[in-house]
Amino acid sequence: MPVTRVLDQQSEWLASYQPGLRVREKGSVVSIGDGISWIRGLPSAAIEDVLIFADGSRGMVFDLNRDRIGAILLYETEYLTAATSVRLAKHSLSIPVGNEFIGRIVDPMGMPLDGLAAPTSLMRENLEKASPAITARDFVEKPLYTGIKIIDTLIPIGKGQRQLIIGDEGLGRSSIAIDAVINQKNQNVICIYVLIGQKRSAVVNTIDILRKQGALDYTVCVVAEATALPGLQYIAPFAGCALADYWMSQGRDTLIIYDDLSTHAKTYRELSLLLRRPPGREAYPGDIFFVHSRLLERSTRLNAKNGGGSMTALPIVETQQGEISAYIPTNLISITDGQIYLDSNLFVSGFRPAIDITKSVSRIGGKAQHQAIRDQAGKMKLDYLQFLELETFTRFGQRLEASMEERIKRGRILREILKQDRLSPLSNLFQLAWLKSFNGGYFDAVDLSEIGPRLSKIEQFSHTSGLTLDSSEEQWRGALDEWFKPIAEAQAT
């Protein structure tokens, strides 16, 4: 904030100051440790009230007992000790919001981490806020393209949807989220990437990728590193959600990544155990489901009367040994509108992204797909699942009918087409082009090793053809015949 503005505010406060008797509650710190502070006094304190310590530290009430309160520390100075006085701030926890945050890297309190000046926004948004009412919501009917072939065609995502990315560590969960962010370039979508409890090297790597790909120009990174106070790690997803909430209320489309909610759940478990709350399943507190549901319920698409903005959420959760039925993954699967499951066997076999179609689903994204892509991808998922079953059957050495062999051959071609390198999102026009090429039989006589070069040709042609998603079937067929004619003639000779 400019110095002149600060002086003006102080002058206004001084001009309206009235001397008189004031009564204020005053507490004192009993003990401090592991990001937790126990405080005596402050009888009117309520859950999630902000606390101001005499040394300048900040905290938030997290637990209430008969004779003392437990608080999580959000900012701690080296001078915070037992007997330090504490007072209530008389307001809920909030962060500044506004367009000044686009392209910035901030902590969950909105303070800059990129070495630049603090954003000068005067508007603030509460971290805790009720989710939009049912009457303020609209149907999910606009697509949000990730640029990943297997997702945009078989597991589509719509604006306002909550799609879980689930899998073991090291299978490319974050890569899918980063690709989705990169693909929003020039799409008028503001992205918020929340990094929770990650090592500094991982944080720097993610930010470097976004910067090199030009994605930081429309992205805000909210970072709570592994070395940050547990309280900051806990509020990080709520801070990111508050930023997205602001832009959604302004009628903008937003995409928020929670990377990842497994770490967030562990942080909440750590805080709860330190505050001596009774543990439940896997030692998590009983309200962990409520914590994540109230966060993800704020993602939606608003109707035109409420601005028409949207908040699409891609929460990431980790599994152990592919166990999808563990406590936290099960909770999040039941909260979200679908999941993208990554399988270690597919990853080892070289299928990237290692998305297991059999365990992945998008419950509402299909209605948001463009009609042309929906028509072409309609039965593809079912046919691909049947191919996987047939291929398993052939391992026993059974003789197959010619029609079955043909289906297996097309399935293998489709599997080769669906492979894609990371950091290479593709346009929706190319998605439609390869779908029409595959369904039109243009890949049937192609060797698997030639799939990649042919896809590159299709991508090149699609960008220069002048076709759109709304072009007629005759226009597409004519273009495909023209594209593949030189290839067919070369093969004939």
C-alpha positions as CSV (number, residue, x, y, z in Angstrom):
1,M,0.0,0.0,0.0
2,P,1.4,3.4,-0.9
3,V,2.7,5.5,2.1
4,T,0.4,8.4,1.3
5,R,-2.6,6.1,1.4
6,V,-1.5,4.8,4.8
7,L,-1.0,8.3,6.1
8,D,-4.5,9.3,4.8
9,Q,-6.0,6.3,6.6
10,Q,-4.3,7.2,9.9
11,S,-5.4,10.8,9.6
12,E,-9.0,9.7,9.1
13,W,-8.8,7.4,12.1
14,L,-7.3,10.2,14.2
15,A,-9.9,12.7,13.2
16,S,-12.8,10.3,14.2
17,Y,-11.1,9.1,17.4
18,Q,-13.2,9.7,20.6
19,P,-11.5,9.3,23.9
20,G,-13.4,7.1,26.4
21,L,-13.5,4.0,28.5
22,R,-13.1,0.8,26.5
23,V,-13.4,-2.8,27.7
24,R,-11.3,-5.4,25.9
25,E,-10.6,-9.1,26.6
26,K,-7.0,-10.0,27.1
27,G,-5.6,-13.5,27.2
28,S,-2.2,-14.9,27.7
29,V,-0.2,-17.7,26.1
30,V,0.2,-20.8,28.3
31,S,2.4,-22.9,26.0
32,I,3.7,-23.0,22.4
33,G,4.9,-25.8,20.2
34,D,4.6,-27.5,16.8
35,G,2.6,-24.6,15.4
36,I,0.1,-24.8,18.2
37,S,-0.5,-22.3,21.0
38,W,-2.6,-22.8,24.1
39,I,-4.1,-19.7,25.5
40,R,-5.9,-18.8,28.8
41,G,-8.5,-16.1,28.9
42,L,-10.6,-14.7,26.0
43,P,-13.9,-16.2,27.1
44,S,-15.8,-14.8,24.1
45,A,-13.5,-16.4,21.5
46,A,-15.2,-18.5,18.9
47,I,-13.9,-21.1,16.4
48,E,-11.9,-19.5,13.5
49,D,-11.6,-16.1,15.2
50,V,-8.3,-14.4,14.4
51,L,-5.9,-13.8,17.3
52,I,-3.3,-11.0,17.5
53,F,-0.4,-11.7,19.8
54,A,1.5,-8.8,21.5
55,D,4.8,-9.7,19.6
56,G,3.0,-9.4,16.2
57,S,2.3,-13.1,15.7
58,R,-1.0,-14.2,14.2
59,G,-3.2,-17.2,15.0
60,M,-6.6,-18.6,14.5
61,V,-8.8,-20.3,17.2
62,F,-9.1,-24.0,16.3
63,D,-10.2,-25.6,19.6
64,L,-12.3,-24.5,22.6
65,N,-12.0,-26.0,26.1
66,R,-13.5,-25.1,29.4
67,D,-10.4,-23.2,30.7
68,R,-8.3,-22.5,27.7
69,I,-8.4,-22.3,23.9
70,G,-6.2,-24.0,21.3
71,A,-5.0,-21.9,18.3
72,I,-3.0,-22.7,15.1
73,L,-0.3,-20.2,14.4
74,L,-0.4,-18.5,11.0
75,Y,2.6,-16.2,11.5
76,E,5.2,-16.7,14.4
77,T,7.9,-14.3,15.4
78,E,11.0,-15.4,17.4
79,Y,9.7,-13.4,20.4
80,L,6.5,-15.4,21.0
81,T,6.8,-17.0,24.4
82,A,4.6,-18.1,27.3
83,A,2.8,-15.2,29.0
84,T,2.6,-13.2,25.8
85,S,-0.7,-11.3,25.8
86,V,-3.3,-12.1,23.2
87,R,-6.4,-10.3,22.0
88,L,-9.2,-11.0,19.5
89,A,-9.1,-9.3,16.1
90,K,-12.9,-9.2,15.9
91,H,-12.9,-10.4,12.3
92,S,-12.7,-13.7,10.4
93,L,-9.7,-14.8,8.5
94,S,-9.5,-13.2,5.0
95,I,-7.0,-12.4,2.3
96,P,-6.8,-9.6,-0.2
97,V,-8.1,-10.5,-3.7
98,G,-8.1,-8.8,-7.1
99,N,-6.5,-8.8,-10.5
100,E,-3.2,-7.7,-9.0
101,F,-2.7,-11.3,-7.9
102,I,-2.6,-12.7,-11.5
103,G,0.9,-13.8,-12.3
104,R,2.0,-13.7,-8.6
105,I,3.3,-16.3,-6.2
106,V,1.9,-15.7,-2.7
107,D,1.5,-17.5,0.6
108,P,-1.9,-18.4,2.0
109,M,-2.1,-15.0,3.8
110,G,-1.7,-13.2,0.4
111,M,1.9,-12.1,1.1
112,P,4.3,-12.2,-1.9
113,L,6.9,-14.9,-2.2
114,D,8.3,-13.8,-5.6
115,G,10.4,-10.9,-4.3
116,L,8.0,-8.3,-5.8
117,A,6.0,-5.7,-3.9
118,A,2.9,-6.8,-2.1
119,P,-0.4,-6.6,-4.2
120,T,-2.1,-3.3,-3.5
121,S,-5.7,-4.6,-3.6
122,L,-8.1,-3.2,-1.0
123,M,-10.7,-5.9,-1.5
124,R,-10.7,-8.9,0.8
125,E,-12.5,-12.3,0.7
126,N,-13.1,-14.5,3.7
127,L,-11.4,-17.9,3.6
128,E,-14.5,-19.6,5.1
129,K,-17.6,-18.9,3.1
130,A,-20.8,-20.7,2.4
131,S,-21.0,-22.4,-1.0
132,P,-23.3,-20.9,-3.6
133,A,-27.0,-21.7,-3.1
134,I,-28.7,-24.2,-5.4
135,T,-30.8,-21.4,-6.9
136,A,-27.6,-19.5,-7.9
137,R,-26.1,-22.5,-9.8
138,D,-26.4,-23.5,-13.4
139,F,-25.9,-26.7,-15.3
140,V,-22.4,-27.7,-16.3
141,E,-22.6,-27.4,-20.1
142,K,-19.5,-25.7,-21.3
143,P,-16.3,-27.8,-21.9
144,L,-13.0,-27.1,-20.2
145,Y,-10.3,-28.7,-22.5
146,T,-7.2,-30.0,-20.9
147,G,-5.4,-30.6,-24.1
148,I,-4.9,-34.3,-23.2
149,K,-6.5,-36.7,-25.8
150,I,-7.7,-39.4,-23.4
151,I,-9.4,-36.9,-21.1
152,D,-11.0,-34.5,-23.6
153,T,-12.5,-37.4,-25.6
154,L,-13.2,-40.2,-23.1
155,I,-13.3,-38.5,-19.6
156,P,-14.4,-34.9,-20.5
157,I,-14.5,-32.1,-18.0
158,G,-16.9,-29.2,-18.0
159,K,-16.6,-25.7,-16.5
160,G,-17.8,-25.9,-12.9
161,Q,-17.0,-29.6,-12.5
162,R,-14.9,-31.2,-9.7
163,Q,-12.7,-33.9,-11.2
164,L,-10.4,-35.8,-8.9
165,I,-6.9,-36.9,-10.1
166,I,-5.9,-40.0,-8.1
167,G,-3.0,-42.3,-8.2
168,D,0.3,-43.4,-6.6
169,E,3.2,-41.0,-6.3
170,G,5.3,-40.5,-9.4
171,L,2.7,-41.5,-12.0
172,G,2.1,-38.0,-13.4
173,R,-0.8,-36.6,-11.4
174,S,0.7,-33.1,-11.2
175,S,1.7,-33.3,-14.9
176,I,-1.9,-33.7,-15.9
177,A,-2.9,-30.7,-13.8
178,I,0.0,-28.6,-15.2
179,D,-1.0,-29.6,-18.8
180,A,-4.6,-28.5,-18.0
181,V,-3.3,-25.1,-16.8
182,I,-1.0,-24.7,-19.8
183,N,-3.9,-25.4,-22.2
184,Q,-5.9,-22.5,-20.8
185,K,-3.7,-20.0,-22.6
186,N,-5.8,-17.5,-24.6
187,Q,-9.0,-19.3,-23.3
188,N,-10.0,-16.5,-20.9
189,V,-9.7,-18.8,-17.9
190,I,-7.8,-17.7,-14.7
191,C,-5.9,-20.5,-13.0
192,I,-5.0,-20.9,-9.3
193,Y,-2.4,-23.5,-8.5
194,V,-2.3,-24.4,-4.8
195,L,0.8,-26.2,-3.6
196,I,0.3,-27.8,-0.2
197,G,3.2,-29.1,1.9
198,Q,5.6,-29.8,-1.0
199,K,9.4,-29.6,-0.9
200,R,10.9,-26.3,-2.2
201,S,12.5,-28.1,-5.1
202,A,9.1,-29.4,-6.3
203,V,7.5,-26.0,-5.8
204,V,10.3,-24.3,-7.8
205,N,10.0,-26.9,-10.6
206,T,6.3,-26.4,-10.9
207,I,6.6,-22.6,-11.1
208,D,9.5,-22.9,-13.6
209,I,7.4,-25.0,-15.9
210,L,4.5,-22.6,-15.7
211,R,6.8,-19.7,-16.4
212,K,8.6,-21.3,-19.3
213,Q,5.3,-22.3,-20.9
214,G,3.9,-18.8,-20.5
215,A,1.2,-20.0,-18.2
216,L,2.2,-17.8,-15.2
217,D,0.7,-14.8,-17.1
218,Y,-2.9,-16.0,-16.2
219,T,-2.1,-18.0,-13.1
220,V,-1.8,-17.4,-9.3
221,C,0.4,-19.8,-7.3
222,V,-0.6,-20.1,-3.6
223,V,2.3,-21.8,-1.9
224,A,2.6,-23.4,1.6
225,E,5.9,-25.3,1.6
226,A,6.6,-28.4,3.7
227,T,8.6,-26.1,6.0
228,A,5.7,-23.7,6.5
229,L,3.7,-23.7,9.7
230,P,1.0,-26.4,9.7
231,G,-1.6,-23.7,10.1
232,L,-0.6,-22.1,6.8
233,Q,-0.6,-25.5,5.1
234,Y,-4.1,-26.1,6.4
235,I,-5.6,-22.8,5.2
236,A,-3.8,-22.9,1.8
237,P,-6.6,-24.6,-0.2
238,F,-9.2,-22.2,1.4
239,A,-7.0,-19.2,0.4
240,G,-6.8,-20.4,-3.2
241,C,-10.6,-21.0,-3.2
242,A,-11.2,-17.5,-1.9
243,L,-9.2,-16.0,-4.8
244,A,-11.1,-18.2,-7.3
245,D,-14.4,-17.3,-5.6
246,Y,-13.7,-13.6,-6.2
247,W,-13.2,-14.0,-9.9
248,M,-16.1,-16.4,-10.2
249,S,-18.4,-13.8,-8.6
250,Q,-17.0,-11.3,-11.2
251,G,-18.3,-13.6,-14.0
252,R,-14.9,-15.1,-14.9
253,D,-14.1,-18.7,-15.5
254,T,-11.5,-20.1,-13.2
255,L,-9.6,-23.4,-12.8
256,I,-8.2,-24.3,-9.4
257,I,-5.7,-27.1,-8.7
258,Y,-5.3,-28.5,-5.2
259,D,-1.9,-30.3,-5.1
260,D,-2.6,-32.2,-3.0
261,L,-5.4,-32.9,-0.6
262,S,-3.7,-36.0,0.9
263,T,-1.0,-33.8,2.4
264,H,-3.8,-31.4,3.5
265,A,-5.6,-34.2,5.3
266,K,-2.4,-35.3,7.0
267,T,-1.7,-31.7,8.1
268,Y,-5.3,-31.5,9.6
269,R,-4.7,-34.8,11.3
270,E,-1.5,-33.5,12.8
271,L,-3.1,-30.4,14.1
272,S,-6.1,-32.3,15.5
273,L,-3.9,-34.8,17.4
274,L,-1.8,-32.0,18.8
275,L,-5.0,-30.3,20.0
276,R,-6.0,-33.7,21.6
277,R,-9.1,-34.2,19.5
278,P,-10.4,-37.8,19.5
279,P,-9.0,-39.7,16.5
280,G,-11.2,-41.6,14.2
281,R,-10.5,-43.9,11.3
282,E,-6.7,-44.0,10.4
283,A,-6.4,-41.4,13.2
284,Y,-8.1,-38.7,11.1
285,P,-10.5,-36.5,13.0
286,G,-14.2,-37.3,12.4
287,D,-14.9,-34.1,10.5
288,I,-12.2,-34.5,7.8
289,F,-15.0,-35.4,5.3
290,F,-16.8,-32.1,6.1
291,V,-13.5,-30.1,5.7
292,H,-13.0,-31.3,2.2
293,S,-16.7,-31.3,1.2
294,R,-17.2,-27.6,2.2
295,L,-14.1,-26.7,0.2
296,L,-15.1,-28.5,-3.0
297,E,-18.8,-27.6,-2.8
298,R,-17.7,-24.0,-3.6
299,S,-16.7,-25.1,-7.1
300,T,-19.7,-24.7,-9.4
301,R,-21.0,-22.8,-12.4
302,L,-23.2,-19.8,-11.5
303,N,-26.2,-18.8,-13.5
304,A,-26.5,-15.7,-15.6
305,K,-28.3,-13.8,-12.8
306,N,-25.3,-14.3,-10.6
307,G,-22.7,-13.4,-13.1
308,G,-22.3,-16.7,-15.0
309,G,-18.8,-17.4,-13.7
310,S,-17.4,-20.8,-12.9
311,M,-14.9,-22.5,-10.7
312,T,-13.6,-25.8,-12.0
313,A,-11.6,-27.9,-9.4
314,L,-9.0,-30.5,-10.0
315,P,-8.1,-31.8,-6.6
316,I,-5.2,-34.3,-6.5
317,V,-5.0,-37.2,-4.0
318,E,-2.4,-39.9,-3.5
319,T,-3.0,-43.6,-3.1
320,Q,-0.7,-46.2,-1.6
321,Q,0.0,-49.3,-3.8
322,G,-3.0,-48.3,-5.9
323,E,-5.5,-48.8,-3.0
324,I,-8.4,-46.7,-4.3
325,S,-10.7,-47.7,-1.3
326,A,-8.5,-46.0,1.4
327,Y,-10.2,-43.5,3.7
328,I,-9.3,-40.1,2.1
329,P,-9.5,-41.3,-1.5
330,T,-12.9,-42.8,-0.9
331,N,-14.1,-39.6,0.7
332,L,-13.0,-37.4,-2.2
333,I,-14.4,-39.8,-4.8
334,S,-17.8,-39.5,-3.2
335,I,-17.5,-35.7,-3.1
336,T,-16.3,-35.0,-6.6
337,D,-18.1,-35.5,-10.0
338,G,-15.6,-38.1,-11.3
339,Q,-12.0,-39.3,-11.1
340,I,-9.0,-39.7,-13.3
341,Y,-7.2,-42.8,-12.1
342,L,-3.5,-43.4,-12.8
343,D,-2.2,-47.0,-12.8
344,S,1.3,-48.0,-12.1
345,N,1.2,-51.0,-14.5
346,L,0.3,-48.8,-17.4
347,F,3.0,-46.4,-16.4
348,V,5.6,-49.1,-16.4
349,S,4.4,-50.5,-19.7
350,G,5.0,-47.1,-21.3
351,F,1.4,-45.9,-21.7
352,R,1.5,-42.2,-20.8
353,P,-0.4,-40.6,-19.4
354,A,-1.0,-43.7,-17.4
355,I,-4.8,-43.2,-17.1
356,D,-6.8,-46.4,-16.4
357,I,-10.0,-46.0,-18.4
358,T,-11.7,-48.9,-16.5
359,K,-11.5,-47.0,-13.2
360,S,-11.9,-43.4,-14.5
361,V,-15.2,-41.7,-15.0
362,S,-16.7,-38.3,-15.6
363,R,-20.3,-38.2,-14.4
364,I,-21.3,-34.8,-15.9
365,G,-18.6,-33.8,-18.3
366,G,-20.2,-35.6,-21.3
367,K,-23.0,-33.1,-21.4
368,A,-20.4,-30.3,-21.7
369,Q,-18.6,-31.8,-24.7
370,H,-19.0,-30.1,-28.0
371,Q,-21.6,-32.0,-30.0
372,A,-19.2,-32.9,-32.8
373,I,-16.6,-34.4,-30.4
374,R,-19.4,-36.1,-28.4
375,D,-20.8,-37.8,-31.6
376,Q,-17.3,-39.1,-32.6
377,A,-16.3,-40.2,-29.1
378,G,-19.7,-41.6,-28.2
379,K,-19.1,-45.4,-28.3
380,M,-15.3,-45.2,-28.2
381,K,-14.9,-45.7,-24.5
382,L,-17.2,-48.8,-24.5
383,D,-15.4,-50.2,-27.6
384,Y,-12.0,-49.6,-25.9
385,L,-13.1,-51.4,-22.7
386,Q,-14.3,-54.4,-24.7
387,F,-10.9,-54.4,-26.5
388,L,-9.1,-54.6,-23.2
389,E,-11.2,-57.6,-22.2
390,L,-10.6,-59.3,-25.6
391,E,-6.9,-58.7,-25.4
392,T,-6.8,-60.3,-22.0
393,F,-8.6,-63.3,-23.5
394,T,-6.1,-63.7,-26.3
395,R,-3.3,-64.3,-23.8
396,F,-4.6,-67.8,-23.4
397,G,-3.8,-68.6,-27.0
398,Q,-7.4,-69.0,-28.2
399,R,-8.2,-68.9,-31.9
400,L,-10.3,-65.9,-32.8
401,E,-12.8,-65.1,-35.5
402,A,-11.7,-62.6,-38.1
403,S,-14.1,-59.9,-36.7
404,M,-12.6,-60.3,-33.3
405,E,-9.1,-60.0,-34.7
406,E,-10.1,-56.8,-36.5
407,R,-11.5,-55.3,-33.2
408,I,-8.3,-56.1,-31.4
409,K,-6.3,-54.5,-34.1
410,R,-8.3,-51.3,-34.0
411,G,-8.1,-51.4,-30.2
412,R,-4.3,-51.5,-30.4
413,I,-4.3,-48.6,-32.8
414,L,-6.5,-46.6,-30.5
415,R,-4.3,-47.3,-27.6
416,E,-1.3,-46.1,-29.6
417,I,-3.2,-42.9,-30.6
418,L,-4.1,-42.1,-27.0
419,K,-0.4,-42.0,-25.9
420,Q,0.8,-38.5,-25.3
421,D,3.9,-36.8,-23.9
422,R,3.7,-34.4,-21.0
423,L,3.7,-30.6,-21.5
424,S,2.3,-31.0,-25.0
425,P,-1.4,-30.1,-24.8
426,L,-3.3,-30.4,-28.0
427,S,-6.1,-28.2,-29.5
428,N,-9.7,-29.2,-29.5
429,L,-9.7,-29.0,-33.3
430,F,-6.9,-31.6,-33.5
431,Q,-9.0,-33.8,-31.1
432,L,-11.9,-33.8,-33.5
433,A,-9.5,-34.4,-36.5
434,W,-8.0,-37.6,-35.0
435,L,-11.4,-38.8,-33.9
436,K,-12.8,-38.5,-37.4
437,S,-9.7,-40.0,-38.9
438,F,-9.9,-43.1,-36.6
439,N,-13.6,-43.6,-37.0
440,G,-13.3,-43.0,-40.7
441,G,-10.8,-45.9,-41.0
442,Y,-7.9,-43.8,-42.0
443,F,-5.7,-45.6,-39.5
444,D,-6.8,-49.2,-40.2
445,A,-3.9,-50.0,-42.6
446,V,-1.3,-48.2,-40.6
447,D,1.5,-49.9,-38.7
448,L,1.7,-49.0,-35.0
449,S,5.1,-47.4,-35.5
450,E,3.6,-45.0,-38.1
451,I,0.8,-43.8,-35.8
452,G,2.9,-41.0,-34.2
453,P,4.1,-39.4,-37.5
454,R,0.6,-39.6,-39.0
455,L,-0.8,-37.8,-35.9
456,S,1.8,-35.1,-36.4
457,K,0.6,-34.7,-40.0
458,I,-3.0,-34.4,-38.9
459,E,-2.1,-31.8,-36.3
460,Q,-0.2,-29.8,-38.9
461,F,-3.1,-30.1,-41.4
462,S,-5.8,-29.3,-38.9
463,H,-4.2,-26.0,-37.9
464,T,-3.9,-24.8,-41.5
465,S,-7.2,-26.2,-42.9
466,G,-9.5,-23.4,-41.9
467,L,-12.0,-26.0,-40.5
468,T,-13.8,-25.6,-37.2
469,L,-15.6,-27.8,-34.8
470,D,-18.8,-26.7,-36.5
471,S,-17.7,-27.6,-40.0
472,S,-20.0,-30.0,-41.8
473,E,-19.3,-33.7,-42.2
474,E,-18.8,-33.3,-45.9
475,Q,-16.1,-30.6,-45.3
476,W,-14.3,-32.8,-42.8
477,R,-14.4,-35.9,-45.1
478,G,-13.1,-33.9,-48.0
479,A,-10.3,-32.5,-46.0
480,L,-9.4,-36.0,-44.6
481,D,-9.3,-37.5,-48.1
482,E,-7.0,-34.7,-49.2
483,W,-4.7,-35.1,-46.2
484,F,-4.4,-38.9,-46.5
485,K,-4.2,-39.0,-50.3
486,P,-0.4,-38.5,-50.5
487,I,0.2,-41.0,-47.8
488,A,-2.0,-43.6,-49.4
489,E,-0.3,-43.1,-52.8
490,A,3.1,-43.4,-51.2
491,Q,2.1,-46.7,-49.6
492,A,0.7,-48.0,-52.9
493,T,4.0,-47.4,-54.7
